[in-house]
Amino acid sequence: MIDRAASWPPLVRLFIASQFLALMADRAMSLIYVTLAEQRASAGASGGSSASLLAAAQVLPILLFSPLGGIIADRFDKKWVMWWADVGRLLVVIAFLVANSMIALGLNDLLIVVVLLGTLTAAFNPAKKSLLPFLVNRNQLESASAVVSGSEVLAMLMGLAVGTALLKLVSSNTALAVNSVFVICAIVLLTFLKPSAQKANSAMAPATRFELAAALRHIASSRTLMTAIFGVNVPFYLAAAFFFAGATAFASKLNPNNAGGELGPLLLALCIGAVLSIASQRLLGLSRMSLKAQVVLPFGGAAVTVITCDVLLHWLNVGWLRFALFGLTGAFVGLLYVRTVALLQRICSSDLLGRVIGVNEVLSALSFVVVLGGVGLMPIAPDETMLMVCSALILFLGGVAANFGFGENASIDAP
């Protein structure tokens, strides 16, 4: 039986609070970067292409350095890996604020900033995503992972709301400065996160095992793990990238001078739907379904709602309808998102978890780099309809892959 949240160690609540603040600031800053990129774009790079190129530039270092980040997460104290990465990201933002207040930085300067941020994220993410199993007991992991995922979506929601409000009220520089305060608060909270020495040491495998090959062998040895990564996570990331590119193109059409301000409310509605669906999982009875059903049904629902969203917005571009459709799409996206990391946390051996998540981060980054980079480099910005159709098609194929990949009695708990 899964323990209640009240019985979790205080460290878990501290971890959630710290990451809530950091992710909220990160999502708000992402909207600000979208606006900065579109403002600096040339006339030939309109329609959201500059924002897509910026997103690809931030993800590219994650693609290149996440395997190293996974090795670092397995070798060193995960808390301090996260702490130093957060401090580094804060310093990059402060340096940008100072430089941008002195001279007008261009799109290329902004690309350098996001590449630096992405490099630090490559170290941060594997440590963050592999820490939870060392903070709670295994019988608490399912509920803890669901709450962490729910808090992440809620943080994205709050960040988008904060970012949207700031972009409408103050300058981009002031908005970045305000969000830097949230990052500082997250770093302070993270400082007090002290996993026990026993658990920290147990996470460290012998030096000879700090190899990416060990993670690849572990993945190849498990059909369930292979399906979780290649049949669930990769299609989810590809579909999310196409959906983000489509939403950005749509927002840029609505207001080319403040695409982030238009994109924010759309993503806000998406996150509201995701939060509500994650919170109502038990009510929906998903935990009682087979692993196959838990994944296939959200894939199918997301594919249908993305297509519906695109078709209706093409003919009926009404404000309340945009939010309702994005919220409905978010409901199915949330059910998939909560499983992308939780499956890995429950399937993988703990001493390899950082490296397996590093491999997963590479595939996630590759998905976004290929899609967003391709969109950003196109001489003519693609229509949002084509991007949304691609997203829906990939979601459908993901459901097919999960249906055939997961056996009827597939287990999601590591021995």
N, C-alpha and C positions, 0 to 999 in steps of 0.2 A: 504494500500500500504506500502511496506517495505521501510524504510528510507535508504538513501545512507550512505556509511561509513563515508563520510565527516561530517555528522551531529552527529556522535557518540561523547560522552563525551571524553575528553583527557584521562580519567582514563582507558578507554577500550584499547587505543593504548599502554598505559604504561603497562597494564596487559599483553597484547599480547607480547610486547617486552621482558618483564621479563621472561615469561614462554617459549618463544622461546629460549632464552639463556640457561635456566635451562634444558629444554628437549634436546637441542642439546648436551650439556655436558653429560647428562644421557645416550643418545644413543651411544655416542663415548665411554664412560666408559664401556658400556655393551659389546662392542667388545673386549675391553682390558681384561675384566674379562673372556671372552670366551677363549682368548689366554692363560691367566694365568692358567685357570683351566685345559686346555688340556696339557699345559707344565708340570703341577704337577700331572697329572693322571698316575696311574700305567698302566702297559701293558695290563691288563685285562679290563681296563675302557676306551678303545679307541673308535673311531668312533663317537665322539660327545656326548657320554653318560655323561661324566663329566660336559660338558657345560650344558646339559639338567638338570642334578642334581643341578648344581649351580643356574640355572634359577628357578627351583622349590623351592630351599631354600630361594630365595629372595621373591618369591610370597607367601610362607607359612604364614609369619606374616600378610600379607594383608588379607589373608583368616581369620585369627584369630582375628585381631584387627580392621578391617574396620567398623564393627558396632559401636564400641566405637568412631572411627574417625568420623562417621556420626553424632553421638550425639554431639561430640565436635564442629563440623562444624556448627550445628544448635544453639549451646549455646553461643559460643564465636565468637569474631571478626575473620572472615575467613581469612583476610589478615595476621593477626599475627599468626594464626595457621600455615599458609603456610610458613611464615618467619622463625619461630622457627624450623620447620621441615627441611627447607633448610639449616639453620645453623647447625643443628644436623648432617645432611648428609655430609656436608662439613667437619666437625670435624672428622667424622668416616674415610673419605678418607685420611685426613691429618695424622691421627693416623696410618693408614695402611701404608702410604708412609714412615713414620718415622721408623716403626717397620721393614718393608721389606728391608729398606736400611741397617739395623743393623744386622738382621739375615734372613736366607732364610725361609720364611713362606711357609707352606704346603697347601694342598687342604683343610684340615679341618679348618685352620685359615682363608682361603678365604671364606669358608662357613659361619663362624661366622660374617665376615664383611658384607656379603650380607644379612644375617638375620637381622642385625642391620639396614641396609639401608632399607630393606623391612618394618620393624616396623615403621620407620619414614614416609615412603611412605603411610602407612595405615592411618596416620593422615593427610597427605598432600592432597591426591587425592580427598576425599569427599569435603574438603574446596575449592579446586581449581574448581572442576566441578560444585559446587553449587553457586559459586560467581557471575557468569556472569549475571543471571537474576536481580541482585541487582546493576549492573553497567549500564544497558540499559533499555529502555522502552520495554514493551512486543511486540509492533509492530516492534521493531528493533531486537528482539531476534533471529529470524530465520536467518537473514543475518549475525548477529554477531556470532552466533554459527557456521555457515558455514565457516566464515573467521578464527575463532579460530581453528577449526578442520583442515582447510587447512594449517594454520601456524604451527600446531603441526606436520603434516606430513612433511612439508618443513623443520622443525627443525630436525625431525628424519633423513631426507635425508642429511642435512648438517652435522649432528652428525656422521652419518655413513661414510660420505666422509672424515671428519676430523679424525675420529678414524682409518679408513683404511690407510690414509696418514701417520698418526703418527706411527702406528704399523710397517710401512715399512721403516720409517726414523729414529726413535729413540727407546729407550728402553720403556718397559711397564711402569716403574716408572715415567719416564719423560713425557710420554703421559698422565698419570693420573694427574701429576702436572699441565700440560698445561690446561687440562679441568677443573681443580679446579678454575682457573682464571675466566672461563666463569660462574661458579657457583657463585663466589663472585660478579661479575657484575650483575647477576640476583637478588641476595639478595639486592644489593644497589638500583636497580630499584624498587623492591618490597617495599622497605622502604618508597618510595614516593607515593605509592598507598594509597589513603585516601578516601574510600567510605564515603559518607555523613552520619552523625550521624543518620539522620532520616531513611535512608535505612538500616543501620546496626541494628538499634533498631527494625525496623519492621520485621527483619528476626528472632527475638527471640520469640519463643513461651513460654507460661507459663511453669514453671518448671515441673509441673505434666505431661506434654506431652513429656518430654525427654525420650521416651521409644521406643525401637525397635518395640514393638507390634503395635504402632501407624502407623509406616511405613508399616508393614505387612498388617494391615487392609486396609490401603489406596491402596496398590497394589491389594489386593484381591477384592476390590470394583470396579475395572475398568478392563474390558476385554481388552481394548486397551493397558493399562499399563502392564497387565499380558503378552500379546502377545509381546510387545516391549522388555520385560526382558527375558522371557523364549522362545519366538519364534524367536527373532532376536539376542539379545545380547549373550545369552548363546551358541547357535550354532556358532555364529561368533567367540567367544573366544575359544571354543573347536577346531574349524577348524584352527584358527590361531596358537594354540599351536602345533597341529600335523604338520602344515606346517613349523613352525619354527624348530621343531625337525628334520623334513626331510631335510630342507635346511642346518641345522647344520651338520647332518650326511654326507650330500653330500660335504660340505666344508671341513670337517675333512678328507674325502677320498682324496680330491685334495691336501691338505697340512696339515698333522697331527701336524706339529710343529708350524703352524701359522693359525689355523682354523679361527680365527677372521679376519685375513687379507683376507682370501678367502670369508668368509661370508659377509663381508662388501659390496663389489661391488654388490653381489646378492640382498641384502636388499636395497642397494642404487637404483638399477633398479626398485625394487618393489615400493619404495617411489616416484620415478619420475612418474611412472604410476599413483599412487594415487593422487599426486599433480595435474597432468594434468586433471584427471577425475573430481576432486573436483572443479577445476577452470572452467571447461566447463559444469557444471551442467545446468546452464541456457540455454546454447547453445543446450544441449541435450534435453531440454524441460522436465526434470524430475519433476520440481516443478508443472507442469500442470497435471501430472499423478495422479492417485489415490494413497493413501498411500500404498495399497497392491502392486501396480505395482512398486512403488519406491523401495520397499524392495525385492520383488520376483525376478525381473529381474537381479539385481546385484548378488543375491544368485546363480541363474542359470548360469550366465556368469562366476562367480568365480569358480564354480564347474567344468565347462567345461575346463577353462584355466588351472586349477591345474592338471587335468588329462592329458591334452595335454602337459603341462610342463614336467610332469614325464615321459611320454611315449617317447617324442622326446629326452629328455636329456639322457634317457637310451640307445638310439641308436645313437644319434648324439651329442656328448659332445663337442660342438664348442663354443668358448668364446662369440662371438656376439649373437649366438642363445640363450645362457643362459640368457643374459641380456634382450633380446627382450621378451622372454617368461615370465620372472619375471616381467618385466614392464607391459606386458599385464594383468597378474594376478593382479598386483597392481592397475590397473585402476578400476577393479570391487571391489577390497578390499577397495579402497578409498571411493567409493559410499556407502559401508556398514558402514565403520568406522565413517563417518560424521554423521550418524544417531544414533549411539549407545548411545551417551550422549544427542544429540539434542532432541530426542524423550522424554527422561525423563525430560529435562528442560522445555519442552513445555506442558507436560501432568500433571506434579506433582504440588501440592499445594506448594507454596514457603516455608512455615514454616516446611514442611516435606521433602524438597528436599534433604538436606544433609543426612538424614537417609535413604531415598530411594536409593540414590547413594551409601551409605554405604552397603546396601543389594546387590546392583548391583556389587560393588567391591568384595564382598565375593564370589559371583557366578563366577565372572571373575577369581579371584584367585584360586578358587576350580578347575576350568577348567584347568588352567595351572599347578597347583600342581599335579593333578591326571595324566595328560598326560606327562608332563616333568619329574615328579618324577618317574612315572612308567617306562619311557624310560631310565632314569638315573640309576635305580636300576636293570634293566634287566642284567642277567649274560652275555648275548650275545647281542651286540648292534643290534637293528632292522635295516633292510634295509630301505633306504630312500623311495623306491617304496611303501612299505607297509604303511609308515607314510603319504605319499602324497595321496594314495588312501583313507585312513581314513579321511583325511581333505576334499577331494572332496565329499565323501559320506555324511559327516555331513553338508556341505554347501547345498547339495541337499535337505536333510531333513529339514534344516532351511527354505529353500524356501517353502517347503510343509507346514510347521507349520505356517509361516507367511500368506500363501495363505488362510488357513482355519481360522486362528485366527483373522485377520483383516476383519471387515465387509466392504461392498462396500462403505459405507459412514462413515467410521471410522474417528473420529475427533482427531487431535493431539494438540489441544489447550486446556489448562485448563480453566475452567470457571472463 
